[in-house]
């Protein structure tokens, strides 16, 4: 179970690529103050997690229908 969690977390980390997105985030939010940057980062994180979860559930649903 732990092995599957580690593999899944690593895969999600690679898909989202937070290190590669950091410069883009700084450029887009350069005119915002610190509080607005934090709010934007939290909002983006929630949206990205929701999208990943949605597609993960769709894939699980499709795989169960195939059986």
C-alpha positions as protocol buffer text, in pm:
chain_id: "A"
residue {
  index: 1
  type: UNK
  ca { x: 0 y: 0 z: 0 }
}
residue {
  index: 2
  type: UNK
  ca { x: 279 y: 242 z: 90 }
}
residue {
  index: 3
  type: UNK
  ca { x: 462 y: 155 z: -231 }
}
residue {
  index: 4
  type: UNK
  ca { x: 155 y: 241 z: -439 }
}
residue {
  index: 5
  type: UNK
  ca { x: 115 y: 572 z: -253 }
}
residue {
  index: 6
  type: UNK
  ca { x: 480 y: 665 z: -315 }
}
residue {
  index: 7
  type: UNK
  ca { x: 452 y: 578 z: -683 }
}
residue {
  index: 8
  type: UNK
  ca { x: 130 y: 775 z: -720 }
}
residue {
  index: 9
  type: UNK
  ca { x: 269 y: 1077 z: -536 }
}
residue {
  index: 10
  type: UNK
  ca { x: 582 y: 1074 z: -751 }
}
residue {
  index: 11
  type: UNK
  ca { x: 374 y: 1052 z: -1068 }
}
residue {
  index: 12
  type: UNK
  ca { x: 150 y: 1343 z: -961 }
}
residue {
  index: 13
  type: UNK
  ca { x: 459 y: 1547 z: -869 }
}
residue {
  index: 14
  type: UNK
  ca { x: 602 y: 1490 z: -1217 }
}
residue {
  index: 15
  type: UNK
  ca { x: 272 y: 1573 z: -1388 }
}
residue {
  index: 16
  type: UNK
  ca { x: 214 y: 1897 z: -1198 }
}
residue {
  index: 17
  type: UNK
  ca { x: 585 y: 2000 z: -1208 }
}
residue {
  index: 18
  type: UNK
  ca { x: 584 y: 2265 z: -933 }
}
residue {
  index: 19
  type: UNK
  ca { x: 953 y: 2345 z: -980 }
}
residue {
  index: 20
  type: UNK
  ca { x: 903 y: 2415 z: -1349 }
}
residue {
  index: 21
  type: UNK
  ca { x: 592 y: 2624 z: -1282 }
}
residue {
  index: 22
  type: UNK
  ca { x: 755 y: 2843 z: -1015 }
}
residue {
  index: 23
  type: UNK
  ca { x: 913 y: 3095 z: -1257 }
}
residue {
  index: 24
  type: UNK
  ca { x: 584 y: 3127 z: -1444 }
}
residue {
  index: 25
  type: UNK
  ca { x: 401 y: 3189 z: -1116 }
}
residue {
  index: 26
  type: UNK
  ca { x: 649 y: 3460 z: -1018 }
}
residue {
  index: 27
  type: UNK
  ca { x: 614 y: 3636 z: -1353 }
}
residue {
  index: 28
  type: UNK
  ca { x: 234 y: 3625 z: -1347 }
}
residue {
  index: 29
  type: UNK
  ca { x: 209 y: 3748 z: -986 }
}
residue {
  index: 30
  type: UNK
  ca { x: 490 y: 4006 z: -988 }
}
residue {
  index: 31
  type: UNK
  ca { x: 244 y: 4295 z: -940 }
}
residue {
  index: 32
  type: UNK
  ca { x: 62 y: 4133 z: -647 }
}
residue {
  index: 33
  type: UNK
  ca { x: 144 y: 4178 z: -280 }
}
residue {
  index: 34
  type: UNK
  ca { x: 238 y: 3885 z: -57 }
}
residue {
  index: 35
  type: UNK
  ca { x: -116 y: 3820 z: 68 }
}
residue {
  index: 36
  type: UNK
  ca { x: -254 y: 3809 z: -288 }
}
residue {
  index: 37
  type: UNK
  ca { x: 28 y: 3577 z: -399 }
}
residue {
  index: 38
  type: UNK
  ca { x: -53 y: 3334 z: -118 }
}
residue {
  index: 39
  type: UNK
  ca { x: -423 y: 3346 z: -205 }
}
residue {
  index: 40
  type: UNK
  ca { x: -343 y: 3282 z: -572 }
}
residue {
  index: 41
  type: UNK
  ca { x: -110 y: 2992 z: -488 }
}
residue {
  index: 42
  type: UNK
  ca { x: -368 y: 2825 z: -263 }
}
residue {
  index: 43
  type: UNK
  ca { x: -640 y: 2870 z: -524 }
}
residue {
  index: 44
  type: UNK
  ca { x: -420 y: 2725 z: -800 }
}
residue {
  index: 45
  type: UNK
  ca { x: -326 y: 2430 z: -580 }
}
residue {
  index: 46
  type: UNK
  ca { x: -690 y: 2350 z: -502 }
}
residue {
  index: 47
  type: UNK
  ca { x: -788 y: 2375 z: -869 }
}
residue {
  index: 48
  type: UNK
  ca { x: -498 y: 2153 z: -981 }
}
residue {
  index: 49
  type: UNK
  ca { x: -573 y: 1893 z: -712 }
}
residue {
  index: 50
  type: UNK
  ca { x: -941 y: 1891 z: -809 }
}
residue {
  index: 51
  type: UNK
  ca { x: -859 y: 1837 z: -1177 }
}
residue {
  index: 52
  type: UNK
  ca { x: -615 y: 1555 z: -1098 }
}
residue {
  index: 53
  type: UNK
  ca { x: -863 y: 1389 z: -862 }
}
residue {
  index: 54
  type: UNK
  ca { x: -1143 y: 1420 z: -1118 }
}
residue {
  index: 55
  type: UNK
  ca { x: -944 y: 1249 z: -1391 }
}
residue {
  index: 56
  type: UNK
  ca { x: -814 y: 984 z: -1151 }
}
residue {
  index: 57
  type: UNK
  ca { x: -1172 y: 898 z: -1056 }
}
residue {
  index: 58
  type: UNK
  ca { x: -1277 y: 890 z: -1422 }
}
residue {
  index: 59
  type: UNK
  ca { x: -995 y: 645 z: -1500 }
}
residue {
  index: 60
  type: UNK
  ca { x: -1086 y: 426 z: -1203 }
}
residue {
  index: 61
  type: UNK
  ca { x: -1450 y: 428 z: -1315 }
}
residue {
  index: 62
  type: UNK
  ca { x: -1355 y: 335 z: -1673 }
}
residue {
  index: 63
  type: UNK
  ca { x: -1127 y: 53 z: -1556 }
}
residue {
  index: 64
  type: UNK
  ca { x: -1400 y: -93 z: -1336 }
}
residue {
  index: 65
  type: UNK
  ca { x: -1646 y: -81 z: -1624 }
}
residue {
  index: 66
  type: UNK
  ca { x: -1402 y: -276 z: -1840 }
}
residue {
  index: 67
  type: UNK
  ca { x: -1398 y: -569 z: -1599 }
}
